[in-house]
Amino acid sequence: MMNGRQEKSIWKLCVASVFLTVLIIASSLQLHVLHAAAATATVVNGEAQDPNDPKTVYGFKTVKQEGADWYGLKYNTDSTTGAFTSFDIWKSTDGGSTYAFDNTILSTADGVPSDSRFEAIKWFKSPVTGMWNLWMKRQSTSGPLRELAHVQSTAINGNYDHYTSSQPYGHPSGDLGVFTDSPTPVTYLVSSDTVNHIIYIYQLNDDCTEIVGEVNSGLQWADPATADGLDHREAPSIRKQGSYYYLFTSGQTGWFPNQMKYAYTTSLSNEVSDWSPQLTIGDSTGYHSQLFSTGIASESFPKSLIFTGTRNAQVWGGTSADSRKVWLPIYFNSDTDLTTNYYDYVTIDDTTGDVIGYDYDIGHKLAIAGATAPTGTAGNSYDGNMTTKWMNDNQLGTATIIYDLGSSQNVKAVKLMLDVANNKRSHSLRIDVSDDPGFTSYTTAYEDHTPIIKWLQTLHFDAPATGRYIRLINTAANSQGNNNFGIFEFQAWGGDSNTVPLADERFDGQTTGSQPDGWTLSTPADTAVEVLEVPSAADKSMRISDQSSVNGAWAVKPFAPQSGSSVTVQLNFKFNQIGKDDYIRLKAGQTVAIDIVNSSVLNALAMRDPDGNDIKLFDFTGGWWYTLRLEINTDAGTYDVFVNNNLVYGGASFKNKVMYLDKLGVGTTASSVDNIFFDDITITGPND
């Protein structure tokens, strides 16, 4: 929970925006939290399930609303064999706060084979006739089976009958997805054959009670990195936006995290050659989760899509009830360009469809005076170098490291880049804070299963802890069964955030015609950088004039190094001509992390990606003023781009990976001839 934590809103994502469509990566927990009396639900990434949540209390697979009432579906099994015994319906008449048993809707007495195990359960109502359906993967307790089973009812809590189980068209069935196309509702099942690594799409009849056609007889993508040359995908889910269909899938890695992917096409019946390649979203571990399904936050806002992934507790020997949720936005930056970014937590309003992302206010980075450990080079873990690490010697007794802050501090969080030699691992991590170097007394500020994510992740404390020393202990063998514990980078955060802008350049008080104060300039022949009365004498700006076809001019504003998830750069700019390759750059030293360009390739404002390609942000008019805002997460190496307060690109990746930012550079290139203007430049960040 968020008790004792301070929050800081970074940006608001309006799913009805004309610029972007927004989805959310989420957990296998169903969105029944949204049916509470309040329209807004809050989901904290990586937090343990709420023991008071109705789904946890009653053990429901999922919940549904019908009329004013809510219904929970409970799946019962034999405690010895694990075989299915019955489905029960529980009913709530108080908005989902409490439930009471209502009906046993299906049992082995209804013709269900006694050795059945059901997974990938899809419970839904036909949008055409109102018939209620249960479609699910059937397996056997005696061995592999992989059939597709179905029952139906005219009422959500009625008796479900007409049990069938088969392999449609002879195809084994694995994970399932359900998709209803529009405007004329047609419902499809999408099924993954995890043996042959093929995805099938079937059309259902109006009642959704039977398969009436094989829309796609097999989607199979190549992957040269696997032994059989095939991409092993599961958990398929289909959504539609505009004229494109999108197929989202998880990697086939058991309980372990993996890379989320999507492919798109204009027709579900298209052969795989007429689909896009499998494209990646997010980091290679899905922020230590895996895709589960997709949903929708608000029926009134069809763009407010939600799709769900899980940090499976089975990785560390837990049960499904111990699994963790991760909810993150996915941006449709164009019809085919989908990206994601990270939030500490999100709120979702199921009435308006608004999704608001937040990061915690964890103060500023604290200085570390030293570190000690029983083995290894402790200093490697806080040297600012992501290629060096501290590592214990695979003994649980040496899986401890202590950091000295030099004086007693108010600590709110730590950031860790754990050893990623095996990104399937998670650690049983405890963090203690004390003023005593011997830790005879201490406060345990954090204790949880901590996944390995391939970037600097934040571990928030439920309440600030005061002390000079921070002790990290791996308290048990990791999820791969060994005692290795390593840290590439450690940071301690606390105290107050830096609320004073690091740069606040208005130019109004500077002398007209002079070079701007506080900037490093390069002005070769036929170029100039000067303060001018543009747009007016009372509202001056900085102009870079380049009348040379062989030289470029530039201006660089240095600022205190900034890192973390809440670095913001905002400025007003005017490019007199389109397509001249003028630029706005954020750098760490001489390394360019963010490269915004007046692209000569696209004749538009663009960003330059890690491969040197220009990606369009938006079309602009030469000679007009625009406001650019960048919301930057140096931990993840990502940023969002706003123009005139509209989100035009979300989840962009740094051109080059850096751990901090300390320079803003603007300028022209050697081949460009242009006049460019900048004003009202502000840079804010968490670091003092």
N, C-alpha and C positions, 0 to 999 in steps of 0.2 A: 504494500500500500504506500501512499505518498505522504504519510504522516511526517511532519517535521521537515519536509523538503520544500525548497523554494522553486517556483517555476518561472520560466522566461519564455514567452511566445516568440518564435522565430518568424513564422509566416503563416498565413491562412491560405488554404487551398479550397477554392470554391469550385465544386465539381460542375457547376453550371457555366463556368467560364467559357467565353468564346475562344480562348486561346488553347486550353488544354482540357483533356479528359483525365480524370484521376481515378486510379484504383488503389486498393490497399492490400498489401501482403499481410495475412493474419494467421491466427492459429487454428488448430483443429477444433477449438471451442466454437460452438455455434454462436450466431449473433443474437441469441435470445436475450442477452444483456440489454439489447435495445428496446425490449418491450416494457421496460420499467416505466413508471409514471413520468419520469423525466425523459425528455426527448433525446438528450445527449448522453452518450456512454463514453467512458474514459477507459482506454486500454494502455497499460504500462508494458513496454517491451521487456521480455525476459523475466517477468515477475511470476511467482508461483500462483497457481489458481486460488481464487478466493474460496475458502472452505464454507462460506455462507452462501455461495452462489447456488441457485436451485439446481442447476445441472450437476454440480458436485454433490450437493446434499442428497438428491434423489437418485443419482446415478443414471441420468438420462443420456441416450445417444444423441438426441436432438429435441428441439421443441418447435411447435408451430402454433400460429394464431388462426382461429376460425371464429368469425364473428367477434364477440367481446371476450371470448374465453381463450385460454392457452392450454396446450396439450403437450405433455412430455412423453416420449417414447422410450420405454425401458426394455433392454435386451437381457433376457435371463438365460443362464447356462447351467449345465450340470457341474457341480463343484469338483467332481473327480475327473470326468472325461473332457470337460470344456465344450460338450455338445450343446446345441440349441435346445431349450425347453419351451420358451414362450416369449412373445412380445406383449407387454402390458402398456396400457394408456393410463396416464395420470392427468387429472384436470385441475386447472386453476381458474377461479372466478374472481380473483382479486388482482388481476394484472400481472400474474406470474410470481407473486411473492410466496405463496404457499400452494401446495398441490395435494390432492387426495386421489387414491386409486379409483379408476373409473371402469376399466374393462380389460380382460385378457383378449386381445384381438386375434391372436394366432398362436397355436401350440402344435406339438407333435401329434396331437389327437386329430388335427385337421389335415392329415396326409403329408406332413413334412417328415422326410426321412430322419430317423433318430440319430444318425451319425453326422448331421449337418452342422456346419459352422458358417455363420453369415458375416461378411465384411462389406465395406464400401456401400453401406445402406443408404439408399436414396428414397426419401419419403416426400411425396409431392402430390398436388392436386392438378388434374387435367384443366388447362385454361379454357378448354372448349366445352366439356360436359360436366365438369365438377367431380368426376370420379377420383377417388383417392387410391394411390398406388404405393406399393413398396417394391422397388427393384433393388437387387443386391447380388453380390458375388457369393456363390455357394461353394464351400470346400467341405471336405470330409475329414472326420477325426481319424480315419483309417488310412488316409493317403491323399495325394494330389487329385484334384477334381476340376476346379475352375469352371463351374457352370454359372449361368445367369438365371437367377430365380425371381419369381414374381407372384404377388398376391394383390387383391383389389377389394375395395369397399365403397359403397355409396355414401358413407359418412366417415368423418375423420376418426371417430371413436367406435365405429361399428365393427362387426365381425368381418375379418378379411378372409377371402376364399379364392377358389379357382387357382390353387397352387400349381405352378409349373416350374420346371427346372430343365435347362438344356444348354447346349453350346450352339448359339445361333450360326447357321450356315457352316457348322462344323468348327467354329473358331473358339478356342479357349478364351474365357473371360476373366479379366483381373479387375483393377480399379475402374470405377464408373464415374461418368459425369452426365449431367442432364442439361439440355439447352433447348429453350423455346425461341424460335425465330419469330419475327414480326415483319409487316403489320398483320398478315394473316397467320394466326398462331399455328405453328407446326413444331412438334416436340421431337427431339432426337436424344438417343443414348450414345455416348462415346465410351468405348471400352478398350482397355489396354491388354494385349496379350503379352504378358511378361516373360513367356517362354521363348516365343519367336520374335519378340520386340517389334510388334506391329500394333497400330492403333486403328480400330474400326469405328465407323459411324453408322448407326441404324436409325431409321425413321419409325416412330410410333403412330398408332392410329389415334383418332380423336379422343378416345377414352384414355389413351396412354397405357392400355392394358396388354397390347401385343405389338411385336415388331412386324411391320408391313413392308419393309424394304431395307436393303443394304445400300446405303447412300454412298459409302466409300468402302471398297473391299480391301483396303490396307494401306496405311501410311507408314513408311519405314524410311528413316534417315540414316545416312552413312556417318560413321565416326572412325577415322583411321587409328585413333588411339586405343580402341578396344580390340580384344583378341579376335573377335568375329567380324570386325569392321563395321558394326552397327551401333547406332546411338540407342542406349537402353533407357527408355522413358516410361513413366507411369503417372498415375494421378491426373488423367487428362481432364481438361475443363475448357469449354468453348464459350466465347463471348463474341458479340457483334458490335461494331461501331462504324456507322456510315455504311460504306459498301464492302467493308472488309470483315472477314471472320478471323478470329484469333484462337489458336489452340495453345493453351498453357500446359506445361508438363513439369513433373519432377524427375530427377534422375533416379534410377533404380539402384538404390544403395542400402536397402534394408531400413534400419532405423536411423541411419547416419545422415548428416546434412549433406546437401549437394547444390550444384548450380541449377537455378531455375532457368527455363528456356521458354520461348514462344516461337510460333510460326504463323504466317498469315496467308490468306488467299481470298479470292472473290467468290468462290463457290465451294461448298462442302464436298461436292462430288469430284472436285478436281483431283487428278492424279498427283502424286508427290512432286513430280517435275514442275507442276503449276502452282506449288506452294513455295513460300520463301524457304531458305535454309533455316535450321534451328538457330535462333538468335538468343544470346544470353542477356539476362537482367540481373543487376546486383553483383555482389562479389561471389567468388567461387564456392562459398559455403552457404549462400542464401542467408548471410548473417547468422550462421549456425542454425539453420532451419531447413525444412523441406516443404514444398508445395503440397497442399491437401485438397483444396476445392476452390470454387468461386461462389460469390453471392452478390447481393445488392443491398446497399444501405437503406435506400428509400425508393419504393416503387414509383413515387411521384417524380423522381429524378433518375431516369434510366442510365445516366452517365456515372452515377455514384456507385460504381462497381466495387466489390470487395472480394479479394481472394485470399485463401487461408493456407498457412503453413505452420509447421510445428517444430519446436525443439523437443524432440522425443526423449522422454525420461528413460526409456529402455536403453539408451546409450550409456547411462551411468548406473544401470541396474534397477531403475525405478519402474513405476507402472504408468499407464496412460494418465491417471489422475495427477501425477507429478509433472507432466509435461508443461512446457512454457510456450507462451504466445509471442509472436513478433508481428506487428502491424506497421507496414510502411507504404508510402505512396508509390504508385507507378504512374508515370506521366506519359501521355500520348503527345509527344513533342511534334509529331506529324502523324499521318495515317499509319505509318509503318515503323516509326522510330520510338520505341518504348524504353524508358529508363526508370531508375528508382533512386531514392535517397533515404537517409536514416533519420529517425526521430527517437527521442527517449520515450515519448508517449504521444498518443493521438486522441482527439475527441471526435466522435461522429454523431451528427445530428440526424436522426432518422426521419425528421419532419422536413427539414430544409435540404438535406443532402450535403450539408457543409462538412468538410473535413478540416480540422485544425491541428497542426503539428506543433509540438513544443519540445524544447530542450530544457533540462534543469539548470538553474542558476547555481553553479558550483564554485563561484568566486573566481580566483585567479590561481595561476600555477605557483606553487610554493618552492622555494629554493631547497635543495638537498645538500647538506653539508658532508655527508659520507654514508657508507653502507658497509655492513659486515655480514658474512655468511660462513658456515662451517667448511665450505669447499667452493671452488670456482672463483672467478674474478667478479666480485660484486659490483665494481665500478662500471662494468660493461652494460649494466642494466639501466643506467641513467646518464649515459654519455651523449645522448642526442643522436646516436648512430644506430639506425635500424638494422645494420648488418652485423653488429656485435651483440653478444648475449652473455648473460650469466646462466650457468647450468649446474645443477647438483650432480652427484655421481650415482644416480639411480638408487639411492638409499632414502627411505622415508625419513630417517633421522636427520638427513641433511637437506630436506626440502623446506628450508626456512631461510629467510633473508630479512634483515632489519635495516631500516633507513633512518638516518638522523637528520631532522629538519633544522638543527642548530639552536632552536628555541621552541618553547611551547606554542603551538598553533591550533587554530580552530579548523579541523580537517573535515571536509564535506564529501570527498570522493577521491578515488585513485583512478588513474588510467594505466592500462596494461596492454602491451603487445606481447602475448605469450609465445613461447616456442611453437612454431608452426610446422615442425618436421612431419607431424601427422595431424591434419586438421580435423580428424574425426574425434579427437580426444576432448574430454572435458575434465576439469579438475575440481576436487572437493577443497575449496579455498576458504581460509579464514583470515581476516584482517583485524589485528589488535592495535590499539593506540594507547600510549602510556607516556608519562613523564619519567618513568623509571627505566633506565637502560637494561636492567635485569628482568623487567616485566613481572615483578612479584605482585603487582596490582596493575590492572589494565581494563580497558573497555573494548569488548568485541564489537566492532563497527559493522562488520560484514561477514556473513557465513552462508555459503550457498555453493551449488554446482555451477561452475563457471566455464562456459564453452570457449574454445579457441576460435577467434575471429581474426582474419588476416589484415587487421588494422588496429589502431590504438582505440580500444574500447573503454568506456567509462563504467566503473562500478560505483553506484551511488550508495551513500549511507542513509539509512532510515532517519537518522538524526546526526548532527555534527558531533564529532568526538574531539576532545581537547588533549593534546600531548605533544611531546617533542619527538617521540620515536614511533615508527610504524612497522609492525611485524607482519609479514606474509608467511603463511604456513599452508602447504599442501597436506591436508590431514589424512588422506587415504590414497591408495593406488588410483591412478587415473583410469579413465574409461577403457584404455587399451591394456589394462592389467599390469602396468609397470609403474615405477616410482620416479620416473624422469620428470623433472620440473625445471622449466627454463623461462627466462624473461629477456626479451629483446630490449624493451624499454618500459620504464616505470616513471610515472609522474604523480605527485600529490597536489591536490587542489583544495582550496578553502579560503577563508576570509571573505572579503567583499569583492564584488565585481568592479572592474574599472569602468566607471560611467562617464569619464571625461573623454571626449573624442581625441584620438591620436593625431588626427589632422582635421582642420576645419578651415578650408581655404575659400574665402569669399572674394579676395582681391580688391574689395571696394576701398580700403584704406591705403592702397599702394599707389605710387606715382604713375600716372598715365605715361606710357611709352617706355617705362623702365622694365628691366628683367624681373620676374617674380621672385620674391624673397623665399628662402628656404628650399629652393629647388636646385638640383644639379642639372646643368644644361649642356647641350651640344648644338652649336649653331655654325656649321660650316658655311662656305660662300653661298650667297643667294638664299639664305634662310635666316629666320629670326624667331625668338621667343620673347614676348613682351605682354605687358598689361595694357589693355585697350578699353575704351568706354563703350563696350558692347555687352549687352544691348543698350546701355545708357550710361550717362556720367555717374549716376547714383548706383548703378549695378554693373560693375566692371567684370571683365573676364580675362583669362589668359589665352592669347592667340599664338599658335605655332604656324608661321608662314614659311612655305616651302615653294620657291620658284625655281628650284634646281632640278634638272633631270638626272643628275648623277649623285647628289647628296641628299641625305635625310636629316631632319632635325628632331631632337627629342628633349623631354623634360622628365626628371625622375624625382619623386618625393619619397625620401626615406622616413620610416617610422619605427617605433619599438617593435621588435619581433613579436608576432601574434600567432597563437595556435589555439586549437579547440574548435568547438562546433558552432560558435556564434561570432564569427568575424564578418563584419558588414562594411562594404565599400559602396558609396553612392556618389554620383556626380552628374552634372548636366553637361551635355556635349552637343556640338554642332559641326558636322562635316559639310563643307560647301559643295563638294562634288561626291558622286557615288562611284564606288569601285576603284578607289585609289590606294587601297591597302594600308591606310592609316590604322593605328592600333591603340588599344588600351590594355596594359599588361599588369598583372600582379606577379611579383617575383620573390624568391628567397635567395638573397645574394644575387648571383648572376643567372640563376636558373629560373626560367619562365614557367610558372604554374598555370596561369590563366591568360589566354591570348584572345582578346576580342578584336576583330578586324573589320574594316570597311572593304569587304572582299571584292577583288577584281574578278574572281572566278564566278561569284554568284550575283554580283551587283546588289548586294544587300549587307546588312550587319550580320556577321557570322562569328562563330568561335572556331578556333583551330584545335583539332583533337590530337591525341598522342601520336597519330600516324601522319600528321601534317595536313589532314584534309579539312576543308572549310565546311562547317555545318551551319545552315541558315538559321538565324534567329528571327529576323523580321525585315520587311521592306521598309525603307525610310526615304524621306524626301530631302534632297540636298538643300542646305541653307536653313533647315528647321532645327529648333532646339528639342532635345529629348532628355529624359531622365533615366539613367541606367543605375540599377541597384544589383549588387551581387551578394547573396547570402552564402557564406563559405564555411565548409566543414573541413578543416585541415587534417583532422584525425582520419576521416574516411577518404580524403582526397577528392571531394565532390563539391559542387556549387550549383545554385539556382540563379537564373537570370530573370530580372524584372525590367521591363521598359514601361515608363509612365505608370508604374504600380501594377502592371499586368504581368503575370508569370508567363514568359515566352519560352522558357526551356528549364526543365527540372532534372536534377540528377546528372548534370554534366560532370565528366571526369577531368581531373587535372591533366594538362598537357604533359607535365613531368611531375612525378611524385615528390613532394617536399613535406617537411614536418612543421613548417612555419612560413609566415609571409612577413616581409619587412620593407618592400618597395612597391610604389605605384609608378609605372612608367607610361607616358603617352607620347606619341610621335608620328612622324611620317617615314616612309621608306625611300630608298635612293631613287626609285623610278617614279615616285609620285610627285605631282605638282598640285598643291592644294593649300587652302587655309582652313585650319581646324581650331575650334574654340572649346574651352573647358571652364566650368564655374561651379560654385557651391559643392566643393569636394569635401566629403566627410568620410573618415575611416574610424570605426569603433571596433573594439575587441576586448576580450576578458583579461588580458595580461597587463600588469602594471609596467 
